[in-house]
Amino acid sequence: MPTRVTVWNENVHEREEPAVAERYPTGIHGTIAAHLEGPDREVRTATLQEPEHGLDEATLDATDVLVWWSHCANDEVTDAVAERVVDRVHEGMGFIPLHSGKNSKPFTRLMGTTCNIKYRHGGERERVWVADPGHPIADGLDEQFVIPATETYGEPYDIPEPDRTVFISWFEGGDVFRSGVCYRRGRGRIFAFRPGHEEYPIFHQDEVKRVIDNAVEWATPTEGASARWGKTDPLEHVEE
């Protein structure tokens, strides 16, 4: 059965900034979706401007992995849609927030922290180091790769201690950052990946595409065991 992937994007910069539209003529969501398409996947896109932001109950029920890019419109996502995403992650849907998706309502609610960072613009070079070479999300990568120009993120990063830290970045100005971190929440797998600032063609870079592709594979739900919640009868005879 194919993995059902929804790529969500706030789709604001592409609509308002010609340079971003030129860089990503089908939108950041369209670019990522095109990279992820394959015979074993069904890939769709959704954006902030659609009814219920394109994330209605039926769409999320038909989504195995949700890839999420956002930046300037995180607060415009309704609480109802954010809670719907959080609930689906707990039920088993994979969730991959990219770049400023770390400040999205679903991610901050799943983390229970502000997810705040230090940052600056300026197009510094980023060297992304593989900190966990045995992790499936690092499959096919060298021990490090370079993003030639990007927005800088820096520690401290207000997140809970990750289950696994797959990538750590160093920036030209001296900052370091946990740029690829994994969590489990309920049945769902979460991978937050830092790269992807809209001012640069980062989602056209082979290593970045490889990471997102690997992350979708890793975050795809597994069947697992059945579980029931709430009041239950004893399985064995209990003396009162």
N, C-alpha and C positions, 0 to 999 in steps of 0.2 A: 504494500500500500504506500503510495507516495507521501512524503512529508509535506504538510500544508503550511506554507510560510506566508505571513502577512508582513509587508514592509510599510511601516507608518512614518510619515514625515509631516511636520507642521506646515511645510510648503509656503513659507512666508518670504524668505530671502529670494527665492527664485521668481516670485511674483513682483517683488519690489526693487530688486537690484539687477540691472542688465548684465553686469559682470558675472554674477552667480548663475543667471539664466544661460549665459553663453557657455559657462563651464559645465553646467549640468542641464542640457536642453530638455531632457525629459524629467527634470527634478532630481534631487538627491535620491528620492524613493525609487524613481524609474531606473536610475543608474545602478543602484544596489540590487534591485529586483532582477535586472537583466543579467547581472553577474551570477545570481543565485539560481537562475533557471536551469533545469536539467530534466532528464527522463524520469528521475525518481522524486521530483518535487512538483508541487502545484504552488505557484507564486502569484500573489495578488498584492495590490497596493491600496493604501488608504491615507487620507489627509485630514488635517484639522478642519478644513472648510466643508466637509461632507456632513450630512445629518448624523448626529451622534459621533462626529469625527471619524466616520467610517468604521467604528468599532462597536456596532450593535451586537446584541446577544448572539444572533445567528452567525455573524462573522467570527466572533471570538470562539464560539463553539466549534467552528470549522477551521480553527487555527491551532497548529501544533507548536509553532515557534513565532513569536512576535519580535521583529526587529524594529527599533524605535529611534528615530533621529529627531532631536528638537534643540532649540536654542533660545530664541527671543520670546516665544509664546507659550512657555511652560504653564503660566498661570491661566491661560485661556482654555485649557482642557478642563471640562466640567468634573466636579467631584464624583458624579455618578459614573462617568466613563472610567475615571481613574480607579474607583473601587471595583468596577467590573473587571478591569485588567488584573488588579491585585487578587481578586477571587479566583480568576482563571489560572494565575500562576500557582496559587496554593493547590489547585486541583490538578496541576501537572503541566500546564503550558510553559514552554521555554520562553525566556525574556532576555533580549539583548539590547540594552540601551547604549547608544553610540554618542560620543562626544558630550554635548551639554544635556543629553538625555539623563545624565547623572542627577540633574536637578528637576527631572520630570516628577509629577505627582506620584505616578506608580512606583518609581524607584525609591524616592525618599520615604514613601509609606512602607515599602518592603524592608527598607534598611532601618527605619525608626530613628534616623539622624538627619542633620541638615544637608549632608553631603557637600558642604562648602569646601572651597579650595583657595589657593592663591593663583592669579592668572595675569597675563599681560599679552598685548598684541605686539607685533613687530617682525614676524616672519623668521624666528630663530630655527636653527636646525634641531631636529629631534632624533636621538639614537634610541631605538626601542630594543631593549635586551630581553632575551628569553630567560626568565628566572626559573621556569619549571619545564625543562626540555622534554620530560616524559609525559607531559599533559597532551591529550588529543588535540587541543586547540592550537598547539605549536607544531603539529605535524607538517613536515615539508618545508620548514623554515630553517635558515641558518641561525647561528647563535645570536645574531643581532641584525637589524636593518635600519636604514636611515630614511626619515621623511625630510626632504630638503628644506621646507619652510612651513611653519605652522604657528598657531597660537600656543603660548606656553602655559602649562598647568604646573603647579608646585605644591608640595607638601607644606603643612599638614592637610590631609584629606579626611574630612569628618565622616568616616564610614566605620561600621563594625569591622572587627578583624576578619579578613576574608577567609573562606574555607581553603582557597588556593590562590596564590598570586602568580599569574602566568607570565606577565610582562612588567618590566620596570623601565621607565624612560628617563633619559638624561637630556637636558636642553642646553643649548649653546651658552645661555646666560648663567648656567650653573645649577639650575633647579633640577630636582628629581621628582618622580611621580609614579605611583602604582597604577600603571596604565592599562592593565588587564586583570580583573579580579573576578573570582567565581564565588557563588553562594548557592545554597539550597534553601528554599522557603516552601514548606509543605512538600508536595510532590514535585514542585517546579524547580528547574535549574536556571540560574541567572548568570550572565557574563556581561560585565560592564567594560566597554572598550573605549579608551580615551580619544584616539585619533578621529578626525573628520570635520575640522573647521571649514566652513563653507567658502572662505576666501581663497582656498587652495585646492588643487585637483587630487586630493588625498584618496578619494574613493575610486580613482582610476589606477592607483598604484597596486602592482601585483601582490605584494606582501600583505597589504591591507585587505584586499579581496580574499586572499587565502585564509587570513584569520577569520573573517566573517563567515566564509564558507565552512571552515572547520567548526566554528562556534555553533552554527545552525545544526550540524550533525550531532555535536555534543549535547545540545540543549533539547533535542528531539525527545519527547516523552517515551519512557519505557513502560511496559504494561504493569510490572510490579505485582504486589499481592493485593487482594481485595481488603477493604477496610470499612468498618461500620463505626458510627459515632453515637453517643448518647446512651440512654438507659438500655441495658441488655439483661437477659436472663442468664443464669449460670449454666455452663455446659455440663457440669457434674452435679450430682445430688449434694446438697448442702444441708447439714443438720441445723435446724433452727434452735 
